Amino acid sequence: MANMSWVTSWSDWRNAMGPSGSRHRRDVETFLKTHPAILYWGDSWFSTPLYLNLARQSARRINGLNMIIGKPGATAAELFDEDGIKRMVERIQANPFDVVCLSAGGNDCLSDRLAKVFKAWLGKAPTRNDRIDALAAYQILSKSGLLDGVHRVYDRLLSRLQAVRKIRPSLRVLGQPYFPIKQIGVAADLTVGNIGLVALLKGDVGPWLWGPMQHVLRNKQEGETFARMMLEDGFRDGVLGRLAKQYKGFFSVVDYSTAKGIGNPGFWNDEIHPSETGFDSLAMPFNQALKTILPAAKQGALAIT
């Protein structure tokens, strides 16, 4: 069976699996004894159609069955709402996925959601006009409950997926923690010249963090520090790290510390999204994390570089 790379619709997935009891399905089942079935579910890091995102950079290195779904700009609260979880858990239970990869939570703490936390500095009649440092801003964010809300929706999803694990003990879930923002205030460079006519359909192109925080923080250096605190201390460690301890052996988190070329020109497309080249670099540690949680018989079907 040839590498199908990935599909992005359930109808294509059903075609790839074939009808139950058919010879095609039996061939797929034989194939999957030594090759993985991976589900990628998430925001723009997994689902942007503009170029090869993280999910596609990962999937192209895997000789298996790969399903990529999600919605650019979606929050974890939107992706992992009650209806979404119920629908996805049923599909995961009905299909032979080895790993469910998740990318969500960043958008919950950006744009309008972030502006609400710092509303005292914003609007037509702000009540504060001072500028604060990154630590003070992060303390305000921590007390706001935004990150606690992200933790709750992840916890809700993982608790439901544990029921599937009782039927399929080898099932694992992998979370990706994003990567510390470096290009504070840079909007997306989406033009007809670099991505084609789809550029004409794009709405909000950022900046999603510096948009509200330019009215709060002293400078962009403080913005970079605030972004690191939010993504590493708050999201990676405070949300995903806590969940990895809570669901030890079932849920794990990608470690991007070995990613190459992060300082190279062209790594970032905008303030919060790596470019295709950047995602290619991040796919290497991503797939390393993925490989370690796959059944041993399937690890050889996954490439790192």
Short mmCIF file of the C-alpha atoms (twelve columns), coordinates in Angstrom:
data_MODEL
# 
_entry.id   MODEL 
# 
loop_
_atom_site.group_PDB 
_atom_site.id 
_atom_site.type_symbol 
_atom_site.label_atom_id 
_atom_site.label_alt_id 
_atom_site.label_comp_id 
_atom_site.label_asym_id 
_atom_site.label_seq_id 
_atom_site.Cartn_x 
_atom_site.Cartn_y 
_atom_site.Cartn_z 
_atom_site.pdbx_PDB_model_num 
ATOM 1   C CA . MET A 1   0.000   0.000  0.000  1 
ATOM 2   C CA . ALA A 2   1.531   3.338  -1.053 1 
ATOM 3   C CA . ASN A 3   1.995   6.273  1.322  1 
ATOM 4   C CA . MET A 4   -1.230  8.292  1.128  1 
ATOM 5   C CA . SER A 5   0.442   11.297 2.832  1 
ATOM 6   C CA . TRP A 6   -2.735  12.882 4.270  1 
ATOM 7   C CA . VAL A 7   -6.415  13.591 3.730  1 
ATOM 8   C CA . THR A 8   -8.478  16.486 5.071  1 
ATOM 9   C CA . SER A 9   -12.062 15.213 4.868  1 
ATOM 10  C CA . TRP A 10  -13.841 12.273 6.431  1 
ATOM 11  C CA . SER A 11  -15.217 11.176 3.078  1 
ATOM 12  C CA . ASP A 12  -11.661 10.830 1.734  1 
ATOM 13  C CA . TRP A 13  -10.692 9.001  4.918  1 
ATOM 14  C CA . ARG A 14  -13.542 6.517  4.464  1 
ATOM 15  C CA . ASN A 15  -12.475 5.954  0.867  1 
ATOM 16  C CA . ALA A 16  -8.924  5.301  2.026  1 
ATOM 17  C CA . MET A 17  -10.118 2.800  4.648  1 
ATOM 18  C CA . GLY A 18  -12.519 1.034  2.291  1 
ATOM 19  C CA . PRO A 19  -15.842 -0.651 3.145  1 
ATOM 20  C CA . SER A 20  -15.959 -2.899 6.179  1 
ATOM 21  C CA . GLY A 21  -15.342 -6.519 5.207  1 
ATOM 22  C CA . SER A 22  -13.950 -5.625 1.785  1 
ATOM 23  C CA . ARG A 23  -10.626 -6.815 0.420  1 
ATOM 24  C CA . HIS A 24  -9.478  -3.181 0.427  1 
ATOM 25  C CA . ARG A 25  -10.227 -2.913 4.162  1 
ATOM 26  C CA . ARG A 26  -8.343  -6.138 4.842  1 
ATOM 27  C CA . ASP A 27  -5.337  -4.762 2.944  1 
ATOM 28  C CA . VAL A 28  -5.493  -1.562 5.015  1 
ATOM 29  C CA . GLU A 29  -5.695  -3.533 8.250  1 
ATOM 30  C CA . THR A 30  -2.640  -5.547 7.222  1 
ATOM 31  C CA . PHE A 31  -0.818  -2.327 6.309  1 
ATOM 32  C CA . LEU A 32  -1.633  -0.773 9.680  1 
ATOM 33  C CA . LYS A 33  0.051   -3.594 11.568 1 
ATOM 34  C CA . THR A 34  3.370   -1.957 10.691 1 
ATOM 35  C CA . HIS A 35  2.340   1.586  9.723  1 
ATOM 36  C CA . PRO A 36  0.647   4.260  11.850 1 
ATOM 37  C CA . ALA A 37  -2.700  5.989  11.591 1 
ATOM 38  C CA . ILE A 38  -2.395  9.559  12.880 1 
ATOM 39  C CA . LEU A 39  -5.088  12.170 13.506 1 
ATOM 40  C CA . TYR A 40  -4.029  15.839 13.574 1 
ATOM 41  C CA . TRP A 41  -6.683  18.122 15.059 1 
ATOM 42  C CA . GLY A 42  -6.079  21.796 15.592 1 
ATOM 43  C CA . ASP A 43  -5.793  25.453 14.751 1 
ATOM 44  C CA . SER A 44  -3.783  27.144 11.991 1 
ATOM 45  C CA . TRP A 45  -0.531  25.432 13.004 1 
ATOM 46  C CA . PHE A 46  -2.220  22.240 11.762 1 
ATOM 47  C CA . SER A 47  -4.864  23.532 9.378  1 
ATOM 48  C CA . THR A 48  -3.790  26.649 7.487  1 
ATOM 49  C CA . PRO A 49  -4.137  25.889 3.764  1 
ATOM 50  C CA . LEU A 50  -1.715  28.639 2.760  1 
ATOM 51  C CA . TYR A 51  1.431   26.491 2.832  1 
ATOM 52  C CA . LEU A 52  2.807   23.287 4.366  1 
ATOM 53  C CA . ASN A 53  1.854   23.729 8.020  1 
ATOM 54  C CA . LEU A 54  3.212   21.697 10.941 1 
ATOM 55  C CA . ALA A 55  0.763   18.820 10.501 1 
ATOM 56  C CA . ARG A 56  1.529   18.499 6.798  1 
ATOM 57  C CA . GLN A 57  5.279   18.757 7.369  1 
ATOM 58  C CA . SER A 58  4.940   15.958 9.904  1 
ATOM 59  C CA . ALA A 59  2.602   13.806 7.813  1 
ATOM 60  C CA . ARG A 60  4.750   13.970 4.680  1 
ATOM 61  C CA . ARG A 61  7.464   12.171 6.647  1 
ATOM 62  C CA . ILE A 62  5.152   9.307  7.609  1 
ATOM 63  C CA . ASN A 63  4.325   6.255  5.549  1 
ATOM 64  C CA . GLY A 64  0.892   5.647  6.986  1 
ATOM 65  C CA . LEU A 65  -2.688  6.926  7.096  1 
ATOM 66  C CA . ASN A 66  -2.845  10.563 8.172  1 
ATOM 67  C CA . MET A 67  -5.962  12.660 8.761  1 
ATOM 68  C CA . ILE A 68  -5.685  16.455 9.212  1 
ATOM 69  C CA . ILE A 69  -8.658  18.479 10.421 1 
ATOM 70  C CA . GLY A 70  -9.228  21.770 12.183 1 
ATOM 71  C CA . LYS A 71  -9.893  25.440 11.702 1 
ATOM 72  C CA . PRO A 72  -7.419  28.324 11.357 1 
ATOM 73  C CA . GLY A 73  -7.958  30.879 14.101 1 
ATOM 74  C CA . ALA A 74  -10.015 28.516 16.267 1 
ATOM 75  C CA . THR A 75  -9.651  28.561 20.025 1 
ATOM 76  C CA . ALA A 76  -9.365  25.436 22.153 1 
ATOM 77  C CA . ALA A 77  -12.792 26.308 23.563 1 
ATOM 78  C CA . GLU A 78  -14.227 26.223 20.026 1 
ATOM 79  C CA . LEU A 79  -12.437 23.088 18.841 1 
ATOM 80  C CA . PHE A 80  -13.008 21.137 22.029 1 
ATOM 81  C CA . ASP A 81  -16.583 22.160 22.818 1 
ATOM 82  C CA . GLU A 82  -19.088 19.522 23.958 1 
ATOM 83  C CA . ASP A 83  -20.432 18.787 20.471 1 
ATOM 84  C CA . GLY A 84  -16.970 18.733 18.914 1 
ATOM 85  C CA . ILE A 85  -15.637 16.349 21.530 1 
ATOM 86  C CA . LYS A 86  -18.611 14.007 21.262 1 
ATOM 87  C CA . ARG A 87  -18.351 13.884 17.486 1 
ATOM 88  C CA . MET A 88  -14.578 13.386 17.461 1 
ATOM 89  C CA . VAL A 89  -14.502 10.782 20.211 1 
ATOM 90  C CA . GLU A 90  -17.027 8.708  18.250 1 
ATOM 91  C CA . ARG A 91  -14.859 8.969  15.128 1 
ATOM 92  C CA . ILE A 92  -11.664 8.171  16.986 1 
ATOM 93  C CA . GLN A 93  -13.331 5.159  18.563 1 
ATOM 94  C CA . ALA A 94  -14.557 3.970  15.157 1 
ATOM 95  C CA . ASN A 95  -11.199 4.366  13.397 1 
ATOM 96  C CA . PRO A 96  -7.798  2.783  14.080 1 
ATOM 97  C CA . PHE A 97  -5.838  5.907  15.098 1 
ATOM 98  C CA . ASP A 98  -2.656  5.260  17.041 1 
ATOM 99  C CA . VAL A 99  -2.099  8.881  18.039 1 
ATOM 100 C CA . VAL A 100 -4.271  11.984 18.253 1 
ATOM 101 C CA . CYS A 101 -2.145  15.138 17.823 1 
ATOM 102 C CA . LEU A 102 -3.558  18.390 19.200 1 
ATOM 103 C CA . SER A 103 -2.754  22.029 18.456 1 
ATOM 104 C CA . ALA A 104 -4.994  24.484 20.298 1 
ATOM 105 C CA . GLY A 105 -4.903  27.093 23.025 1 
ATOM 106 C CA . GLY A 106 -2.798  29.869 21.548 1 
ATOM 107 C CA . ASN A 107 -5.735  31.743 20.061 1 
ATOM 108 C CA . ASP A 108 -7.548  31.671 23.406 1 
ATOM 109 C CA . CYS A 109 -4.942  34.165 24.670 1 
ATOM 110 C CA . LEU A 110 -4.657  36.497 21.676 1 
ATOM 111 C CA . SER A 111 -6.565  39.260 19.870 1 
ATOM 112 C CA . ASP A 112 -9.958  40.080 21.378 1 
ATOM 113 C CA . ARG A 113 -9.530  37.600 24.250 1 
ATOM 114 C CA . LEU A 114 -6.255  39.252 25.242 1 
ATOM 115 C CA . ALA A 115 -7.740  42.728 24.818 1 
ATOM 116 C CA . LYS A 116 -10.491 41.910 27.324 1 
ATOM 117 C CA . VAL A 117 -7.895  41.021 29.947 1 
ATOM 118 C CA . PHE A 118 -6.187  44.387 29.473 1 
ATOM 119 C CA . LYS A 119 -9.309  46.436 28.816 1 
ATOM 120 C CA . ALA A 120 -8.179  49.082 31.345 1 
ATOM 121 C CA . TRP A 121 -5.564  50.207 28.791 1 
ATOM 122 C CA . LEU A 122 -7.805  49.983 25.731 1 
ATOM 123 C CA . GLY A 123 -10.930 51.459 24.221 1 
ATOM 124 C CA . LYS A 124 -12.057 55.022 23.746 1 
ATOM 125 C CA . ALA A 125 -11.764 55.889 27.437 1 
ATOM 126 C CA . PRO A 126 -8.968  53.802 29.004 1 
ATOM 127 C CA . THR A 127 -8.625  54.013 32.779 1 
ATOM 128 C CA . ARG A 128 -4.878  53.390 32.689 1 
ATOM 129 C CA . ASN A 129 -2.234  55.020 30.505 1 
ATOM 130 C CA . ASP A 130 0.918   53.754 32.205 1 
ATOM 131 C CA . ARG A 131 3.142   51.137 30.625 1 
ATOM 132 C CA . ILE A 132 4.122   48.013 32.556 1 
ATOM 133 C CA . ASP A 133 6.777   45.327 32.211 1 
ATOM 134 C CA . ALA A 134 6.319   41.747 31.015 1 
ATOM 135 C CA . LEU A 135 6.196   40.204 34.487 1 
ATOM 136 C CA . ALA A 136 3.432   42.518 35.656 1 
ATOM 137 C CA . ALA A 137 1.464   41.836 32.490 1 
ATOM 138 C CA . TYR A 138 1.903   38.085 32.848 1 
ATOM 139 C CA . GLN A 139 0.651   38.240 36.430 1 
ATOM 140 C CA . ILE A 140 -2.501  39.992 35.202 1 
ATOM 141 C CA . LEU A 141 -2.957  37.344 32.507 1 
ATOM 142 C CA . SER A 142 -2.476  34.536 35.036 1 
ATOM 143 C CA . LYS A 143 -5.147  35.968 37.323 1 
ATOM 144 C CA . SER A 144 -7.588  36.426 34.433 1 
ATOM 145 C CA . GLY A 145 -8.407  32.732 34.144 1 
ATOM 146 C CA . LEU A 146 -7.750  32.505 30.392 1 
ATOM 147 C CA . LEU A 147 -5.172  29.756 30.765 1 
ATOM 148 C CA . ASP A 148 -7.293  27.978 33.359 1 
ATOM 149 C CA . GLY A 149 -10.060 27.864 30.764 1 
ATOM 150 C CA . VAL A 150 -7.716  26.255 28.240 1 
ATOM 151 C CA . HIS A 151 -6.728  23.661 30.836 1 
ATOM 152 C CA . ARG A 152 -10.380 22.832 31.504 1 
ATOM 153 C CA . VAL A 153 -11.258 22.159 27.867 1 
ATOM 154 C CA . TYR A 154 -8.148  20.005 27.329 1 
ATOM 155 C CA . ASP A 155 -8.954  18.099 30.511 1 
ATOM 156 C CA . ARG A 156 -12.512 17.548 29.293 1 
ATOM 157 C CA . LEU A 157 -11.261 16.157 25.979 1 
ATOM 158 C CA . LEU A 158 -8.598  13.929 27.499 1 
ATOM 159 C CA . SER A 159 -11.001 12.479 30.042 1 
ATOM 160 C CA . ARG A 160 -13.329 11.467 27.188 1 
ATOM 161 C CA . LEU A 161 -10.496 9.998  25.156 1 
ATOM 162 C CA . GLN A 162 -9.482  7.853  28.102 1 
ATOM 163 C CA . ALA A 163 -12.693 5.912  27.575 1 
ATOM 164 C CA . VAL A 164 -11.458 5.033  24.077 1 
ATOM 165 C CA . ARG A 165 -8.146  3.971  25.559 1 
ATOM 166 C CA . LYS A 166 -9.922  1.318  27.615 1 
ATOM 167 C CA . ILE A 167 -10.902 -0.281 24.308 1 
ATOM 168 C CA . ARG A 168 -7.636  0.555  22.541 1 
ATOM 169 C CA . PRO A 169 -4.855  0.567  25.189 1 
ATOM 170 C CA . SER A 170 -2.174  1.671  22.721 1 
ATOM 171 C CA . LEU A 171 -3.932  4.986  21.946 1 
ATOM 172 C CA . ARG A 172 -1.858  8.064  22.787 1 
ATOM 173 C CA . VAL A 173 -2.396  11.842 22.618 1 
ATOM 174 C CA . LEU A 174 0.311   14.378 21.752 1 
ATOM 175 C CA . GLY A 175 0.106   18.114 22.411 1 
ATOM 176 C CA . GLN A 176 2.230   20.764 20.733 1 
ATOM 177 C CA . PRO A 177 3.183   23.854 22.829 1 
ATOM 178 C CA . TYR A 178 3.838   26.363 20.037 1 
ATOM 179 C CA . PHE A 179 7.152   28.170 19.866 1 
ATOM 180 C CA . PRO A 180 8.186   31.429 21.596 1 
ATOM 181 C CA . ILE A 181 7.312   34.449 19.484 1 
ATOM 182 C CA . LYS A 182 10.233  36.444 18.110 1 
ATOM 183 C CA . GLN A 183 8.772   38.842 15.542 1 
ATOM 184 C CA . ILE A 184 6.621   40.944 17.830 1 
ATOM 185 C CA . GLY A 185 4.241   43.166 15.895 1 
ATOM 186 C CA . VAL A 186 4.818   41.616 12.462 1 
ATOM 187 C CA . ALA A 187 1.639   41.105 10.443 1 
ATOM 188 C CA . ALA A 188 1.249   38.203 8.029  1 
ATOM 189 C CA . ASP A 189 2.882   38.726 4.646  1 
ATOM 190 C CA . LEU A 190 0.065   37.336 2.527  1 
ATOM 191 C CA . THR A 191 0.078   38.663 -1.005 1 
ATOM 192 C CA . VAL A 192 -1.076  37.392 -4.368 1 
ATOM 193 C CA . GLY A 193 2.595   37.146 -5.257 1 
ATOM 194 C CA . ASN A 194 3.537   34.753 -2.464 1 
ATOM 195 C CA . ILE A 195 0.382   32.668 -1.834 1 
ATOM 196 C CA . GLY A 196 -1.800  33.317 -4.863 1 
ATOM 197 C CA . LEU A 197 -5.360  34.625 -5.159 1 
ATOM 198 C CA . VAL A 198 -6.332  33.213 -1.747 1 
ATOM 199 C CA . ALA A 199 -4.586  36.295 -0.316 1 
ATOM 200 C CA . LEU A 200 -7.552  38.365 -1.469 1 
ATOM 201 C CA . LEU A 201 -9.830  36.390 0.843  1 
ATOM 202 C CA . LYS A 202 -7.819  36.824 4.022  1 
ATOM 203 C CA . GLY A 203 -9.240  38.980 6.789  1 
ATOM 204 C CA . ASP A 204 -7.297  39.508 10.011 1 
ATOM 205 C CA . VAL A 205 -3.547  39.265 9.342  1 
ATOM 206 C CA . GLY A 206 -2.309  40.387 12.758 1 
ATOM 207 C CA . PRO A 207 -0.440  41.302 14.776 1 
ATOM 208 C CA . TRP A 208 -2.492  39.278 17.233 1 
ATOM 209 C CA . LEU A 209 -0.402  39.808 20.369 1 
ATOM 210 C CA . TRP A 210 1.175   43.220 19.865 1 
ATOM 211 C CA . GLY A 211 -2.109  44.664 18.610 1 
ATOM 212 C CA . PRO A 212 -3.526  45.002 22.136 1 
ATOM 213 C CA . MET A 213 -0.252  44.784 24.090 1 
ATOM 214 C CA . GLN A 214 1.362   47.811 22.426 1 
ATOM 215 C CA . HIS A 215 -0.918  49.886 24.641 1 
ATOM 216 C CA . VAL A 216 0.143   48.001 27.776 1 
ATOM 217 C CA . LEU A 217 3.835   47.100 27.582 1 
ATOM 218 C CA . ARG A 218 6.822   49.433 27.569 1 
ATOM 219 C CA . ASN A 219 8.351   48.175 24.327 1 
ATOM 220 C CA . LYS A 220 8.606   45.193 21.965 1 
ATOM 221 C CA . GLN A 221 11.385  43.649 24.042 1 
ATOM 222 C CA . GLU A 222 8.925   43.418 26.917 1 
ATOM 223 C CA . GLY A 223 6.453   42.035 24.385 1 
ATOM 224 C CA . GLU A 224 8.818   39.211 23.494 1 
ATOM 225 C CA . THR A 225 9.372   38.418 27.167 1 
ATOM 226 C CA . PHE A 226 5.634   38.475 27.845 1 
ATOM 227 C CA . ALA A 227 5.034   36.132 24.897 1 
ATOM 228 C CA . ARG A 228 7.664   33.708 26.204 1 
ATOM 229 C CA . MET A 229 6.095   33.720 29.677 1 
ATOM 230 C CA . MET A 230 2.621   33.198 28.244 1 
ATOM 231 C CA . LEU A 231 3.609   30.361 25.906 1 
ATOM 232 C CA . GLU A 232 6.246   28.591 28.009 1 
ATOM 233 C CA . ASP A 233 5.430   29.255 31.668 1 
ATOM 234 C CA . GLY A 234 1.696   29.591 31.119 1 
ATOM 235 C CA . PHE A 235 0.705   27.284 28.273 1 
ATOM 236 C CA . ARG A 236 3.498   24.728 27.869 1 
ATOM 237 C CA . ASP A 237 4.226   24.187 31.560 1 
ATOM 238 C CA . GLY A 238 1.058   25.432 33.251 1 
ATOM 239 C CA . VAL A 239 -1.462  23.814 30.905 1 
ATOM 240 C CA . LEU A 240 0.109   21.019 28.845 1 
ATOM 241 C CA . GLY A 241 2.744   20.138 31.449 1 
ATOM 242 C CA . ARG A 242 0.132   19.776 34.173 1 
ATOM 243 C CA . LEU A 243 -1.978  17.598 31.913 1 
ATOM 244 C CA . ALA A 244 1.008   15.395 31.039 1 
ATOM 245 C CA . LYS A 245 1.438   14.678 34.762 1 
ATOM 246 C CA . GLN A 246 -2.275  14.173 35.260 1 
ATOM 247 C CA . TYR A 247 -2.528  11.809 32.278 1 
ATOM 248 C CA . LYS A 248 0.931   10.278 32.561 1 
ATOM 249 C CA . GLY A 249 1.560   7.592  29.968 1 
ATOM 250 C CA . PHE A 250 -1.376  8.746  27.870 1 
ATOM 251 C CA . PHE A 251 -0.758  12.424 27.063 1 
ATOM 252 C CA . SER A 252 2.660   13.870 26.249 1 
ATOM 253 C CA . VAL A 253 4.060   17.176 24.999 1 
ATOM 254 C CA . VAL A 254 6.435   17.952 22.124 1 
ATOM 255 C CA . ASP A 255 9.842   19.318 23.151 1 
ATOM 256 C CA . TYR A 256 11.008  21.910 20.598 1 
ATOM 257 C CA . SER A 257 14.338  22.641 22.337 1 
ATOM 258 C CA . THR A 258 16.286  20.818 19.601 1 
ATOM 259 C CA . ALA A 259 14.656  22.693 16.699 1 
ATOM 260 C CA . LYS A 260 17.160  23.961 14.123 1 
ATOM 261 C CA . GLY A 261 17.332  27.298 12.334 1 
ATOM 262 C CA . ILE A 262 15.055  29.233 14.661 1 
ATOM 263 C CA . GLY A 263 17.190  32.350 14.253 1 
ATOM 264 C CA . ASN A 264 17.403  32.146 10.483 1 
ATOM 265 C CA . PRO A 265 15.720  34.743 8.270  1 
ATOM 266 C CA . GLY A 266 12.497  33.293 6.961  1 
ATOM 267 C CA . PHE A 267 11.744  31.063 9.949  1 
ATOM 268 C CA . TRP A 268 8.661   33.164 10.775 1 
ATOM 269 C CA . ASN A 269 5.847   34.158 8.451  1 
ATOM 270 C CA . ASP A 270 4.333   36.617 10.914 1 
ATOM 271 C CA . GLU A 271 4.090   37.310 14.632 1 
ATOM 272 C CA . ILE A 272 2.678   33.917 15.656 1 
ATOM 273 C CA . HIS A 273 3.106   31.585 12.652 1 
ATOM 274 C CA . PRO A 274 6.315   30.010 11.387 1 
ATOM 275 C CA . SER A 275 6.803   29.950 7.642  1 
ATOM 276 C CA . GLU A 276 6.794   26.727 5.656  1 
ATOM 277 C CA . THR A 277 10.541  26.519 6.309  1 
ATOM 278 C CA . GLY A 278 9.957   27.123 10.017 1 
ATOM 279 C CA . PHE A 279 7.327   24.406 10.226 1 
ATOM 280 C CA . ASP A 280 9.707   22.066 8.418  1 
ATOM 281 C CA . SER A 281 12.266  22.640 11.181 1 
ATOM 282 C CA . LEU A 282 9.715   22.108 13.945 1 
ATOM 283 C CA . ALA A 283 8.422   18.919 12.328 1 
ATOM 284 C CA . MET A 284 11.681  17.170 13.223 1 
ATOM 285 C CA . PRO A 285 11.306  17.346 17.034 1 
ATOM 286 C CA . PHE A 286 7.551   16.937 16.577 1 
ATOM 287 C CA . ASN A 287 8.048   13.624 14.780 1 
ATOM 288 C CA . GLN A 288 10.651  12.563 17.324 1 
ATOM 289 C CA . ALA A 289 8.032   12.971 20.043 1 
ATOM 290 C CA . LEU A 290 5.489   11.168 17.866 1 
ATOM 291 C CA . LYS A 291 7.829   8.277  17.192 1 
ATOM 292 C CA . THR A 292 8.475   7.610  20.870 1 
ATOM 293 C CA . ILE A 293 4.770   7.016  21.585 1 
ATOM 294 C CA . LEU A 294 3.984   4.845  18.568 1 
ATOM 295 C CA . PRO A 295 3.899   1.056  18.933 1 
ATOM 296 C CA . ALA A 296 7.370   -0.343 18.254 1 
ATOM 297 C CA . ALA A 297 6.218   -2.201 15.126 1 
ATOM 298 C CA . LYS A 298 5.166   1.108  13.528 1 
ATOM 299 C CA . GLN A 299 8.073   3.388  14.429 1 
ATOM 300 C CA . GLY A 300 10.064  2.460  11.324 1 
ATOM 301 C CA . ALA A 301 7.400   4.037  9.086  1 
ATOM 302 C CA . LEU A 302 8.096   7.492  10.504 1 
ATOM 303 C CA . ALA A 303 11.019  9.698  9.463  1 
ATOM 304 C CA . ILE A 304 12.465  12.522 11.542 1 
ATOM 305 C CA . THR A 305 14.403  14.544 8.942  1 
# 
